[in-house]
Amino acid sequence: MPEGKAFLKNGFNPVKNKRLFEIVADQIRNAILAGHYNPGDRLASEKELCQSFKVGRPVIREALRMLENSGTLSIRPGAGGGIFIKKVDSDQLMNSLETIVQLDKVTIQQITEARVAIEKGIWGLALERIQQEDIERLENNIVRARECLVHNVPKPLSLEFHLILAEASRNPLLIMIAKALFDVLQKYLSQLGPSLKRKKRVLEIHESILHSIKAGNFQDAMATMEEDITKLSVKQPPRRPVPSTKASPKKSFKHTDKKTGNRTKK
């Protein structure tokens, strides 16, 4: 067996030539992940970074731009600005998800399938760890949703109900995934337009979920939550064919002359 393949078989990876700015970016990122910096901390200036890494300013700027684009750093211009460690939030994940959805032409049905799979994992933890404060937030959400329905206010509160449940899991990673998924889904749902019938149905389902949670009947709560999600996967009715604007040809009638017996068109 050739020597190169033996190395690969033993778990080694081929050496890749990296550019200087990639090496610098990797070192800064590793320092952040190792806990040497916290979100909000100010990084050294470009000049100081050049001296530390022994490289030119173009290399540092390219490395910082790479880290800023990945959401690791925030670069603020001006006297009070600087290079700051950015707190990771759901916006970065949401932008990535939205790009995937648009490029791959993901349908609302496929988003719903993914949502059911993800939320089922969240619900188990949420229902085990749910606190009285979470139940009060769910109650408040239902009260506001009912008021919006009565006054015909088009305020999206359905996904907020599910986000409260996700936050009840007390798992920051799952909460971030849920937020990103809900942000993408909200854009799809907004395209469906307001539907009084759908809002009433969703409100009834949420009231049923809350009732089951309060009663400690978690199996019913989970079954109803899955119904709630699948109800949001609305299939648009097929469009009716547009009637043709072309004038239909006039029918010709034949007339028989009683005297001559000849037939003529009218």
Secondary structure, DSSP 8 states (H G I E B T S, - for coil): --HHHHHHHTT--------HHHHHHHHHHHHHHTTSS-TT-B---HHHHHHHHT--HHHHHHHHHHHHHTTSEEEE-STT-EEEE----HHHHHHHHHHHHHHTT--HHHHHHHHHHHHHHHHHHHHHH--HHHHHHHHHHHHHHHHHHHTT-----HHHHHHHHHHTT--HHHHHHHHHHHHHHHHHHHTT---HHHHHHHHHHHHHHHHHHHTT-HHHHHHHHHHHHHHT-------------S-------EEE-TTT--EEE-
